[in-house]
Each structure stands twice: as C-alpha cells, then as structure tokens.
Amino acid sequence: MGGGVRAPAAGGTLEVEERVPDDIRVEIPPRYCPLPSAVHPDAEGLNARAAAWVNGYGLCRDGVQRARMTGNDCGGFYGRIMPGAPAGRLQIAVDWCVLMFAFDDLHCDEGPASMRAGDFADFATRLLRVLAAPGTRGAPGTTVDPFLAAAGDLAGRCRAQGTPVQVRRMVEGHRGWFRGVLWEFGCRLRGRTPRLDDYAHLRQHTAAGSATFSWAEVVDGEEIPEREMASPAVRALRELAFTTAAFDDDLFSYGKERWLAARSQHGNGCRLNLVDVLIEERSLSLAEAMEEAVALNNRLTARFVRLRDQVSPGASEPLRRHLEHLSALIRGNLEWGLHAGRYTNPDGCHPGAVVTTGSFTETAPPAGPPGIPSVSWWWDRL
C-alpha cells in the first residue's frame, strides 16, 4: 500500500505525500443530514437494462469504459432519489445517467479533453440540438455519432413520456449545465482556481443539477405548475439541494481527483473542488479546508430542511413529491458517492485505489447564512 491523502479520525491531520500515491485514503468529517434513506428494489435490474441500452449504441461495451459504466451504479444513484418510482418509468432517468457520465468523462473534465473548450462547445451544441429538436439527424452521408444517436432516443422517449413543459425544462437544464462546464474550461485555460463566491453559485450548474432533476418530473408523470416552480422559495430549495449534493461530490471525489492529478500531464494550478477553493482563498491546511467544507454543507442541509418544512404544507401534490425527491437526493447522493466505483476506481483500471469514509452527526449546525454573497438570498430574501 502506498502513500497519498491521509485523513485520520477526528483531531488528526490530512497529509499529502510528494510521491505519486499507489492508493489514497480520505475520511470526511461527520455530516449533518437528517433526511430519509432508501434504495429502489430493482436498482440492479435498472443497471443491467441501462447497460444493454447504451451497449446497443456501441458505447461502453468493454475495457475501461465498461468498467467505469458498471462502477457508476446509476441505478443506485437515481434509485435513491426515487426509490418508489415504477421501474419502467425510472429507466429513462437511469439510462440518461449512464450516457451523461460517459459524456462527462470523455468530453468535460479529464485528460486532454479538459483543456479543449472548442471541441466541447462544438459537441455540446450538437447534443443540445438533438435534445431540443425531435428527429434531428446529421448531414446526409455522415456517420451519426453514437452519443448523439443515444441522446436522440432519450429525447424521443422524453417527449412520449412527458409534457411539452417538462421537455422544455429538460432542454433548459442541459443548457445550464453546458454553460457551467464552459465556465470551468475558462478557469482551467487561465490556470486559475475560482473564488469561493463564484464557485458557490456556479457549482449547481457544473454538476448538472437541473439537467439531472429534469428527469424526475418526467418519471413522476405530473407537471409541477409554473407558478410553483418559479417561486423564490422553490428556486431556493432546488439550488440548495443541487449545491449541497455537488459540494458533497467534491468531498467524496477529492481522493479520485488527487489520484488522477498525480498521474496527469495536464495540470496547470487550477483546482475545481470546494476543498481546494477553500485552501487557496482562506490559506487553510487540507484538514482545515475539509472541516470547513463539511461545516458549510451541514449549514446548507439545515437550511434546506427548514425551508422545505415551510413550503411543503401549501404545495401541490406534484411539488410535494418533487421536494421529497430533493430531500432524497441530498442523503442518497452521499451514500451512493462514498461507495461508487466512479470514485474508488479512478481510471477504471485500479479498483480500490481510493477509499473515502464518512459518518453522520445529529448535531445541528448554526442556522444563519455562511457569509457567501452569491448564495445569501437562500436566507435573506425569503
């Protein structure tokens, strides 16, 4: 066993060795998360059917891509968000997860592709057109990209299963995601870690929060009234849930990012992880930054719970279900991320190279805002 990032029990310190680590161990400080936990009973079946679907387009059939697809456990991810959904309807969301995780790995943030903003913009533009325009095909005589073909199938199923408003929300969610990823490209090309204030409000977009959750409404089968979806309180709840889940992603992906960075030839000093943003902006040690990141997420979780409890009694039935799914996202994402092969097998060839552990606490955090201007409205204006 080699060196790497070490996080002993409470009171210890994190250490990063200079040599390339053979393995990495990270311990996340206790998270406050008084939210429900459940897994869909057919999670493995959802995974198997999603694999067969994406393989049918010639994607992720073997080698590293197949190992990574299997390790992503998309049935476990979305099956924690909607554990009671009919499996037949939930399949569209799990299929989307499989395809978009592969898209993220190949086109967004790993290896040489992480610096090719032009290539990403070109492909993302075509992908958006496929999602937005039914039956979109390539120019005559050209070979249809398998990713675009699979995305076209998802778009067709979305239109068959959802309403026009839900389809529009799905497309807009992807536009927001891709704009966020382009902002990340800008950070990397400048070689500059972003400020916390910018990172805090953009992280929900770079993590595809709205795009991911657009499928939940389609699966539920009932449209959330626009007057509710556009209300400040519901917008705040969605942003809180998406940001909290994305910040938790930063915690349990930290070891993977360090493992890959130690083997990459493309690093330039830019760090796109909450822990590293805190280290740079506040001159913290790694252990201090990890503690502060968890304290921030605990505060966001507590605010979500309190605001949800204020909104739920007067919500329509579709919105009430949506709020239940947002609650399940925060807890389920944590439980999924600590064990998903996406993070424990960082390149698809080294299973168990990264081990991240975490625990929960019942001690509630302070109730006030965290002093980040771009997100203070989640407290101040409601």
Buried (B, 14 or more C-beta within 10 A) or exposed (E): EEBBBBBEEEEEEBBEEEEEBEBBBBBBBBBBBEBEEBBBEBBEBBBEBBBEBBBEBEBBEEEEBBBBBBBBBBBBBBBBBBBEBEBEBBBBBBBBBBBBBBBBBBBBBBBEBBBBBEEBBEBBEBBBBBBBEEEBEEEEEEEEBBBBBBBBBBBEBBBEBBBEBBBEBBBBBBBBBBEBBBBBBEBBBEEBBBEBBBBBBBBBBBBBBBBBBBBBBBBBBBBBBEEBBEBEBBBBBBBBBBBBBBBBBBBBBBBBBBBBEBEEEEBEEBBBBBBBBBBBBEEBEBBBBBBBBBBBBBBBBBBBBEBBEEBBEEBBEBBBBBBBBBBBBBBBBBBBBBBBBBBBBBBBEBEEBBBBEBEBBEEBBEEEBBEBEEBBBBBEEB
